[in-house]
């Protein structure tokens, strides 16, 4: 009986092959808080290789978000959001 209880506890805790970590898996998270002053976060468009047309489009969006008055004077409407499309794992977030 004791062996059965230990087996059930180990399965709930995420033990065994292919275990997803169980209900308490968030405790083992390696997530870190974003620090805008961290030198590792200072990535610019020059650091990104390829996809020149997409980079130009994204630079325009960033410029619009940083300088909305410049675009408002030209008659542009403020978008409610931006939809990024692409296959999974391509950095849309």
KOLGU-4560 file (N, C-alpha, C; in nm, 3 decimals, padded with zeros to 5 digits):
<recs>
<n_xx: 00.083 n_yy: -00.119 n_zz: 00.000 ca_xx: 00.000 ca_yy: 00.000 ca_zz: 00.000 c_xx: 00.087 c_yy: 00.126 c_zz: 00.000 mol: A seq: 1 type: UNK>
<n_xx: 00.193 n_yy: 00.124 n_zz: 00.082 ca_xx: 00.283 ca_yy: 00.239 ca_zz: 00.090 c_xx: 00.352 c_yy: 00.268 c_zz: -00.042 mol: A seq: 2 type: UNK>
<n_xx: 00.386 n_yy: 00.159 n_zz: -00.116 ca_xx: 00.452 ca_yy: 00.175 ca_zz: -00.246 c_xx: 00.356 c_yy: 00.242 c_zz: -00.344 mol: A seq: 3 type: UNK>
<n_xx: 00.230 n_yy: 00.206 n_zz: -00.340 ca_xx: 00.130 ca_yy: 00.266 ca_zz: -00.428 c_xx: 00.114 c_yy: 00.415 c_zz: -00.399 mol: A seq: 4 type: UNK>
<n_xx: 00.111 n_yy: 00.451 n_zz: -00.272 ca_xx: 00.100 ca_yy: 00.593 ca_zz: -00.234 c_xx: 00.223 c_yy: 00.670 c_zz: -00.282 mol: A seq: 5 type: UNK>
<n_xx: 00.342 n_yy: 00.613 n_zz: -00.264 ca_xx: 00.465 ca_yy: 00.680 ca_zz: -00.309 c_xx: 00.464 c_yy: 00.697 c_zz: -00.462 mol: A seq: 6 type: UNK>
<n_xx: 00.414 n_yy: 00.596 n_zz: -00.534 ca_xx: 00.405 ca_yy: 00.604 ca_zz: -00.679 c_xx: 00.313 c_yy: 00.717 c_zz: -00.723 mol: A seq: 7 type: UNK>
<n_xx: 00.198 n_yy: 00.727 n_zz: -00.660 ca_xx: 00.101 ca_yy: 00.832 ca_zz: -00.693 c_xx: 00.158 c_yy: 00.970 c_zz: -00.662 mol: A seq: 8 type: UNK>
<n_xx: 00.224 n_yy: 00.985 n_zz: -00.548 ca_xx: 00.284 ca_yy: 01.114 ca_zz: -00.511 c_xx: 00.392 c_yy: 01.153 c_zz: -00.611 mol: A seq: 9 type: UNK>
<n_xx: 00.474 n_yy: 01.056 n_zz: -00.653 ca_xx: 00.581 ca_yy: 01.089 ca_zz: -00.749 c_xx: 00.523 c_yy: 01.130 c_zz: -00.884 mol: A seq: 10 type: UNK>
<n_xx: 00.412 n_yy: 01.069 n_zz: -00.926 ca_xx: 00.349 ca_yy: 01.107 ca_zz: -01.052 c_xx: 00.288 c_yy: 01.247 c_zz: -01.045 mol: A seq: 11 type: UNK>
<n_xx: 00.224 n_yy: 01.279 n_zz: -00.933 ca_xx: 00.164 ca_yy: 01.411 ca_zz: -00.916 c_xx: 00.272 c_yy: 01.518 c_zz: -00.910 mol: A seq: 12 type: UNK>
<n_xx: 00.387 n_yy: 01.486 n_zz: -00.853 ca_xx: 00.495 ca_yy: 01.583 ca_zz: -00.839 c_xx: 00.575 c_yy: 01.598 c_zz: -00.968 mol: A seq: 13 type: UNK>
<n_xx: 00.541 n_yy: 01.521 n_zz: -01.071 ca_xx: 00.608 ca_yy: 01.538 ca_zz: -01.200 c_xx: 00.713 c_yy: 01.435 c_zz: -01.227 mol: A seq: 14 type: UNK>
<n_xx: 00.722 n_yy: 01.333 n_zz: -01.149 ca_xx: 00.821 ca_yy: 01.230 ca_zz: -01.172 c_xx: 00.780 c_yy: 01.140 c_zz: -01.287 mol: A seq: 15 type: UNK>
<n_xx: 00.873 n_yy: 01.060 n_zz: -01.333 ca_xx: 00.841 ca_yy: 00.966 ca_zz: -01.439 c_xx: 00.875 c_yy: 01.022 c_zz: -01.576 mol: A seq: 16 type: UNK>
<n_xx: 00.880 n_yy: 00.932 n_zz: -01.674 ca_xx: 00.916 ca_yy: 00.976 ca_zz: -01.809 c_xx: 00.809 c_yy: 01.063 c_zz: -01.872 mol: A seq: 17 type: UNK>
<n_xx: 00.852 n_yy: 01.168 n_zz: -01.938 ca_xx: 00.760 ca_yy: 01.255 ca_zz: -02.009 c_xx: 00.675 c_yy: 01.343 c_zz: -01.921 mol: A seq: 18 type: UNK>
<n_xx: 00.710 n_yy: 01.350 n_zz: -01.793 ca_xx: 00.631 ca_yy: 01.431 ca_zz: -01.702 c_xx: 00.645 c_yy: 01.578 c_zz: -01.732 mol: A seq: 19 type: UNK>
<n_xx: 00.536 n_yy: 01.649 n_zz: -01.727 ca_xx: 00.538 ca_yy: 01.792 ca_zz: -01.755 c_xx: 00.568 c_yy: 01.875 c_zz: -01.632 mol: A seq: 20 type: UNK>
<n_xx: 00.597 n_yy: 01.811 n_zz: -01.521 ca_xx: 00.629 ca_yy: 01.886 ca_zz: -01.401 c_xx: 00.518 c_yy: 01.885 c_zz: -01.300 mol: A seq: 21 type: UNK>
<n_xx: 00.402 n_yy: 01.841 n_zz: -01.339 ca_xx: 00.291 ca_yy: 01.831 ca_zz: -01.245 c_xx: 00.232 c_yy: 01.966 c_zz: -01.212 mol: A seq: 22 type: UNK>
<n_xx: 00.142 n_yy: 01.969 n_zz: -01.115 ca_xx: 00.072 ca_yy: 02.093 ca_zz: -01.083 c_xx: 00.159 c_yy: 02.199 c_zz: -01.017 mol: A seq: 23 type: UNK>
<n_xx: 00.275 n_yy: 02.162 n_zz: -00.967 ca_xx: 00.363 ca_yy: 02.259 ca_zz: -00.900 c_xx: 00.483 c_yy: 02.295 c_zz: -00.987 mol: A seq: 24 type: UNK>
<n_xx: 00.475 n_yy: 02.276 n_zz: -01.118 ca_xx: 00.587 ca_yy: 02.300 ca_zz: -01.208 c_xx: 00.629 c_yy: 02.447 c_zz: -01.211 mol: A seq: 25 type: UNK>
<n_xx: 00.537 n_yy: 02.539 n_zz: -01.181 ca_xx: 00.571 ca_yy: 02.682 ca_zz: -01.186 c_xx: 00.677 c_yy: 02.718 c_zz: -01.082 mol: A seq: 26 type: UNK>
<n_xx: 00.694 n_yy: 02.638 n_zz: -00.980 ca_xx: 00.794 ca_yy: 02.665 ca_zz: -00.876 c_xx: 00.934 c_yy: 02.656 c_zz: -00.935 mol: A seq: 27 type: UNK>
<n_xx: 00.954 n_yy: 02.571 n_zz: -01.036 ca_xx: 01.085 ca_yy: 02.550 ca_zz: -01.097 c_xx: 01.110 c_yy: 02.644 c_zz: -01.215 mol: A seq: 28 type: UNK>
<n_xx: 01.027 n_yy: 02.742 n_zz: -01.236 ca_xx: 01.038 ca_yy: 02.831 ca_zz: -01.350 c_xx: 01.171 c_yy: 02.907 c_zz: -01.350 mol: A seq: 29 type: UNK>
<n_xx: 01.230 n_yy: 02.920 n_zz: -01.469 ca_xx: 01.354 ca_yy: 02.995 ca_zz: -01.485 c_xx: 01.326 c_yy: 03.136 c_zz: -01.538 mol: A seq: 30 type: UNK>
<n_xx: 01.203 n_yy: 03.180 n_zz: -01.528 ca_xx: 01.165 ca_yy: 03.313 ca_zz: -01.577 c_xx: 01.235 c_yy: 03.421 c_zz: -01.496 mol: A seq: 31 type: UNK>
<n_xx: 01.271 n_yy: 03.529 n_zz: -01.563 ca_xx: 01.339 ca_yy: 03.641 ca_zz: -01.498 c_xx: 01.262 c_yy: 03.769 c_zz: -01.527 mol: A seq: 32 type: UNK>
<n_xx: 01.271 n_yy: 03.867 n_zz: -01.439 ca_xx: 01.209 ca_yy: 03.997 ca_zz: -01.462 c_xx: 01.287 c_yy: 04.073 c_zz: -01.568 mol: A seq: 33 type: UNK>
<n_xx: 01.217 n_yy: 04.149 n_zz: -01.650 ca_xx: 01.280 ca_yy: 04.231 ca_zz: -01.752 c_xx: 01.340 c_yy: 04.355 c_zz: -01.687 mol: A seq: 34 type: UNK>
<n_xx: 01.467 n_yy: 04.379 n_zz: -01.712 ca_xx: 01.536 ca_yy: 04.496 ca_zz: -01.660 c_xx: 01.577 c_yy: 04.583 c_zz: -01.780 mol: A seq: 35 type: UNK>
<n_xx: 01.511 n_yy: 04.696 n_zz: -01.803 ca_xx: 01.542 ca_yy: 04.778 ca_zz: -01.920 c_xx: 01.684 c_yy: 04.836 c_zz: -01.917 mol: A seq: 36 type: UNK>
<n_xx: 01.746 n_yy: 04.839 n_zz: -01.800 ca_xx: 01.882 ca_yy: 04.894 ca_zz: -01.791 c_xx: 01.989 c_yy: 04.788 c_zz: -01.815 mol: A seq: 37 type: UNK>
<n_xx: 01.950 n_yy: 04.663 n_zz: -01.827 ca_xx: 02.045 ca_yy: 04.555 ca_zz: -01.848 c_xx: 02.108 c_yy: 04.568 c_zz: -01.986 mol: A seq: 38 type: UNK>
<n_xx: 02.240 n_yy: 04.556 n_zz: -01.995 ca_xx: 02.311 ca_yy: 04.573 ca_zz: -02.122 c_xx: 02.271 c_yy: 04.467 c_zz: -02.224 mol: A seq: 39 type: UNK>
<n_xx: 02.228 n_yy: 04.350 n_zz: -02.179 ca_xx: 02.189 ca_yy: 04.244 ca_zz: -02.271 c_xx: 02.060 c_yy: 04.278 c_zz: -02.346 mol: A seq: 40 type: UNK>
<n_xx: 01.984 n_yy: 04.374 n_zz: -02.297 ca_xx: 01.857 ca_yy: 04.410 ca_zz: -02.359 c_xx: 01.870 c_yy: 04.522 c_zz: -02.462 mol: A seq: 41 type: UNK>
<n_xx: 01.989 n_yy: 04.572 n_zz: -02.485 ca_xx: 02.009 ca_yy: 04.683 ca_zz: -02.578 c_xx: 02.033 c_yy: 04.632 c_zz: -02.720 mol: A seq: 42 type: UNK>
<n_xx: 01.934 n_yy: 04.567 n_zz: -02.777 ca_xx: 01.943 ca_yy: 04.514 ca_zz: -02.912 c_xx: 01.877 c_yy: 04.614 c_zz: -03.006 mol: A seq: 43 type: UNK>
<n_xx: 01.945 n_yy: 04.646 n_zz: -03.116 ca_xx: 01.893 ca_yy: 04.742 ca_zz: -03.212 c_xx: 01.858 c_yy: 04.671 c_zz: -03.342 mol: A seq: 44 type: UNK>
<n_xx: 01.798 n_yy: 04.744 n_zz: -03.435 ca_xx: 01.765 ca_yy: 04.686 ca_zz: -03.565 c_xx: 01.892 c_yy: 04.647 c_zz: -03.641 mol: A seq: 45 type: UNK>
<n_xx: 02.004 n_yy: 04.712 n_zz: -03.613 ca_xx: 02.130 ca_yy: 04.678 ca_zz: -03.679 c_xx: 02.179 c_yy: 04.540 c_zz: -03.637 mol: A seq: 46 type: UNK>
<n_xx: 02.136 n_yy: 04.492 n_zz: -03.520 ca_xx: 02.176 ca_yy: 04.361 ca_zz: -03.471 c_xx: 02.098 c_yy: 04.247 c_zz: -03.537 mol: A seq: 47 type: UNK>
<n_xx: 01.989 n_yy: 04.280 n_zz: -03.606 ca_xx: 01.903 ca_yy: 04.179 ca_zz: -03.668 c_xx: 01.944 c_yy: 04.163 c_zz: -03.814 mol: A seq: 48 type: UNK>
<n_xx: 01.970 n_yy: 04.038 n_zz: -03.854 ca_xx: 02.013 ca_yy: 04.011 ca_zz: -03.991 c_xx: 01.895 c_yy: 03.969 c_zz: -04.077 mol: A seq: 49 type: UNK>
<n_xx: 01.898 n_yy: 04.007 n_zz: -04.204 ca_xx: 01.797 ca_yy: 03.963 ca_zz: -04.300 c_xx: 01.665 c_yy: 04.034 c_zz: -04.286 mol: A seq: 50 type: UNK>
<n_xx: 01.569 n_yy: 03.993 n_zz: -04.367 ca_xx: 01.431 ca_yy: 04.044 ca_zz: -04.365 c_xx: 01.428 c_yy: 04.197 c_zz: -04.369 mol: A seq: 51 type: UNK>
<n_xx: 01.495 n_yy: 04.255 n_zz: -04.468 ca_xx: 01.508 ca_yy: 04.401 ca_zz: -04.474 c_xx: 01.373 c_yy: 04.472 c_zz: -04.484 mol: A seq: 52 type: UNK>
<n_xx: 01.283 n_yy: 04.421 n_zz: -04.566 ca_xx: 01.153 ca_yy: 04.487 ca_zz: -04.582 c_xx: 01.075 c_yy: 04.485 c_zz: -04.451 mol: A seq: 53 type: UNK>
<n_xx: 01.079 n_yy: 04.372 n_zz: -04.382 ca_xx: 01.008 ca_yy: 04.360 ca_zz: -04.255 c_xx: 01.070 c_yy: 04.452 c_zz: -04.149 mol: A seq: 54 type: UNK>
<n_xx: 01.203 n_yy: 04.462 n_zz: -04.151 ca_xx: 01.270 ca_yy: 04.551 ca_zz: -04.056 c_xx: 01.229 c_yy: 04.696 c_zz: -04.080 mol: A seq: 55 type: UNK>
<n_xx: 01.219 n_yy: 04.736 n_zz: -04.207 ca_xx: 01.179 ca_yy: 04.873 ca_zz: -04.238 c_xx: 01.036 c_yy: 04.900 c_zz: -04.191 mol: A seq: 56 type: UNK>
<n_xx: 00.947 n_yy: 04.803 n_zz: -04.212 ca_xx: 00.809 ca_yy: 04.819 ca_zz: -04.167 c_xx: 00.803 c_yy: 04.832 c_zz: -04.015 mol: A seq: 57 type: UNK>
<n_xx: 00.878 n_yy: 04.749 n_zz: -03.946 ca_xx: 00.879 ca_yy: 04.753 ca_zz: -03.800 c_xx: 00.944 c_yy: 04.880 c_zz: -03.748 mol: A seq: 58 type: UNK>
<n_xx: 01.047 n_yy: 04.930 n_zz: -03.816 ca_xx: 01.109 ca_yy: 05.057 ca_zz: -03.777 c_xx: 01.008 c_yy: 05.171 c_zz: -03.789 mol: A seq: 59 type: UNK>
<n_xx: 00.925 n_yy: 05.165 n_zz: -03.892 ca_xx: 00.822 ca_yy: 05.268 ca_zz: -03.910 c_xx: 00.720 c_yy: 05.263 c_zz: -03.796 mol: A seq: 60 type: UNK>
<n_xx: 00.683 n_yy: 05.143 n_zz: -03.754 ca_xx: 00.589 ca_yy: 05.128 ca_zz: -03.642 c_xx: 00.651 c_yy: 05.181 c_zz: -03.514 mol: A seq: 61 type: UNK>
<n_xx: 00.777 n_yy: 05.149 n_zz: -03.490 ca_xx: 00.846 ca_yy: 05.197 ca_zz: -03.370 c_xx: 00.855 c_yy: 05.349 c_zz: -03.372 mol: A seq: 62 type: UNK>
<n_xx: 00.889 n_yy: 05.407 n_zz: -03.488 ca_xx: 00.897 ca_yy: 05.552 ca_zz: -03.500 c_xx: 00.760 c_yy: 05.615 c_zz: -03.474 mol: A seq: 63 type: UNK>
<n_xx: 00.654 n_yy: 05.551 n_zz: -03.524 ca_xx: 00.519 ca_yy: 05.602 ca_zz: -03.500 c_xx: 00.486 c_yy: 05.601 c_zz: -03.352 mol: A seq: 64 type: UNK>
<n_xx: 00.525 n_yy: 05.494 n_zz: -03.282 ca_xx: 00.496 ca_yy: 05.485 ca_zz: -03.139 c_xx: 00.579 c_yy: 05.584 c_zz: -03.057 mol: A seq: 65 type: UNK>
<n_xx: 00.701 n_yy: 05.613 n_zz: -03.104 ca_xx: 00.786 ca_yy: 05.709 ca_zz: -03.032 c_xx: 00.750 c_yy: 05.853 c_zz: -03.063 mol: A seq: 66 type: UNK>
<n_xx: 00.705 n_yy: 05.881 n_zz: -03.185 ca_xx: 00.674 ca_yy: 06.018 ca_zz: -03.228 c_xx: 00.534 c_yy: 06.026 c_zz: -03.289 mol: A seq: 67 type: UNK>
<n_xx: 00.428 n_yy: 06.002 n_zz: -03.212 ca_xx: 00.293 ca_yy: 06.002 ca_zz: -03.271 c_xx: 00.250 c_yy: 06.139 c_zz: -03.324 mol: A seq: 68 type: UNK>
<n_xx: 00.301 n_yy: 06.247 n_zz: -03.265 ca_xx: 00.260 ca_yy: 06.381 ca_zz: -03.310 c_xx: 00.303 c_yy: 06.407 c_zz: -03.454 mol: A seq: 69 type: UNK>
<n_xx: 00.419 n_yy: 06.357 n_zz: -03.491 ca_xx: 00.470 ca_yy: 06.375 ca_zz: -03.627 c_xx: 00.372 c_yy: 06.314 c_zz: -03.729 mol: A seq: 70 type: UNK>
<n_xx: 00.316 n_yy: 06.200 n_zz: -03.695 ca_xx: 00.224 ca_yy: 06.132 ca_zz: -03.786 c_xx: 00.083 c_yy: 06.190 c_zz: -03.777 mol: A seq: 71 type: UNK>
<n_xx: 00.044 n_yy: 06.239 n_zz: -03.660 ca_xx: -00.088 ca_yy: 06.301 ca_zz: -03.646 c_xx: -00.097 c_yy: 06.427 c_zz: -03.731 mol: A seq: 72 type: UNK>
<n_xx: 00.014 n_yy: 06.503 n_zz: -03.739 ca_xx: 00.016 ca_yy: 06.624 ca_zz: -03.822 c_xx: -00.004 c_yy: 06.591 c_zz: -03.969 mol: A seq: 73 type: UNK>
<n_xx: 00.038 n_yy: 06.471 n_zz: -04.009 ca_xx: 00.021 ca_yy: 06.428 ca_zz: -04.148 c_xx: -00.116 c_yy: 06.366 c_zz: -04.172 mol: A seq: 74 type: UNK>
<n_xx: -00.197 n_yy: 06.353 n_zz: -04.065 ca_xx: -00.332 ca_yy: 06.300 ca_zz: -04.078 c_xx: -00.345 c_yy: 06.151 c_zz: -04.052 mol: A seq: 75 type: UNK>
<n_xx: -00.242 n_yy: 06.090 n_zz: -03.997 ca_xx: -00.248 ca_yy: 05.946 ca_zz: -03.969 c_xx: -00.337 c_yy: 05.918 c_zz: -03.849 mol: A seq: 76 type: UNK>
<n_xx: -00.406 n_yy: 05.806 n_zz: -03.853 ca_xx: -00.489 ca_yy: 05.764 ca_zz: -03.741 c_xx: -00.409 c_yy: 05.669 c_zz: -03.653 mol: A seq: 77 type: UNK>
<n_xx: -00.429 n_yy: 05.679 n_zz: -03.522 ca_xx: -00.358 ca_yy: 05.593 ca_zz: -03.429 c_xx: -00.420 c_yy: 05.454 c_zz: -03.433 mol: A seq: 78 type: UNK>
<n_xx: -00.339 n_yy: 05.351 n_zz: -03.459 ca_xx: -00.393 ca_yy: 05.215 ca_zz: -03.461 c_xx: -00.424 c_yy: 05.167 c_zz: -03.319 mol: A seq: 79 type: UNK>
<n_xx: -00.523 n_yy: 05.079 n_zz: -03.309 ca_xx: -00.559 ca_yy: 05.023 ca_zz: -03.178 c_xx: -00.468 c_yy: 04.908 c_zz: -03.142 mol: A seq: 80 type: UNK>
<n_xx: -00.397 n_yy: 04.855 n_zz: -03.238 ca_xx: -00.306 ca_yy: 04.744 ca_zz: -03.212 c_xx: -00.233 c_yy: 04.705 c_zz: -03.339 mol: A seq: 81 type: UNK>
<n_xx: -00.145 n_yy: 04.610 n_zz: -03.325 ca_xx: -00.066 ca_yy: 04.561 ca_zz: -03.438 c_xx: -00.079 c_yy: 04.410 c_zz: -03.440 mol: A seq: 82 type: UNK>
<n_xx: -00.110 n_yy: 04.354 n_zz: -03.555 ca_xx: -00.122 ca_yy: 04.210 ca_zz: -03.570 c_xx: 00.001 c_yy: 04.160 c_zz: -03.644 mol: A seq: 83 type: UNK>
<n_xx: 00.080 n_yy: 04.077 n_zz: -03.575 ca_xx: 00.198 ca_yy: 04.019 ca_zz: -03.637 c_xx: 00.165 c_yy: 03.876 c_zz: -03.676 mol: A seq: 84 type: UNK>
<n_xx: 00.195 n_yy: 03.840 n_zz: -03.801 ca_xx: 00.157 ca_yy: 03.711 ca_zz: -03.854 c_xx: 00.282 c_yy: 03.633 c_zz: -03.892 mol: A seq: 85 type: UNK>
<n_xx: 00.281 n_yy: 03.504 n_zz: -03.865 ca_xx: 00.392 ca_yy: 03.419 ca_zz: -03.904 c_xx: 00.383 c_yy: 03.285 c_zz: -03.835 mol: A seq: 86 type: UNK>
<n_xx: 00.466 n_yy: 03.191 n_zz: -03.878 ca_xx: 00.464 ca_yy: 03.058 ca_zz: -03.817 c_xx: 00.515 c_yy: 03.062 c_zz: -03.673 mol: A seq: 87 type: UNK>
<n_xx: 00.483 n_yy: 02.961 n_zz: -03.594 ca_xx: 00.529 ca_yy: 02.957 ca_zz: -03.455 c_xx: 00.682 c_yy: 02.959 c_zz: -03.447 mol: A seq: 88 type: UNK>
<n_xx: 00.733 n_yy: 03.026 n_zz: -03.345 ca_xx: 00.876 ca_yy: 03.028 ca_zz: -03.322 c_xx: 00.953 c_yy: 03.130 c_zz: -03.402 mol: A seq: 89 type: UNK>
<n_xx: 00.885 n_yy: 03.228 n_zz: -03.463 ca_xx: 00.955 ca_yy: 03.327 ca_zz: -03.544 c_xx: 00.968 c_yy: 03.462 c_zz: -03.475 mol: A seq: 90 type: UNK>
<n_xx: 00.942 n_yy: 03.469 n_zz: -03.346 ca_xx: 00.965 ca_yy: 03.591 ca_zz: -03.270 c_xx: 00.861 c_yy: 03.699 c_zz: -03.284 mol: A seq: 91 type: UNK>
<n_xx: 00.736 n_yy: 03.662 n_zz: -03.293 ca_xx: 00.631 ca_yy: 03.763 ca_zz: -03.307 c_xx: 00.604 c_yy: 03.837 c_zz: -03.177 mol: A seq: 92 type: UNK>
<n_xx: 00.638 n_yy: 03.778 n_zz: -03.064 ca_xx: 00.612 ca_yy: 03.845 ca_zz: -02.937 c_xx: 00.723 c_yy: 03.941 c_zz: -02.908 mol: A seq: 93 type: UNK>
</recs>
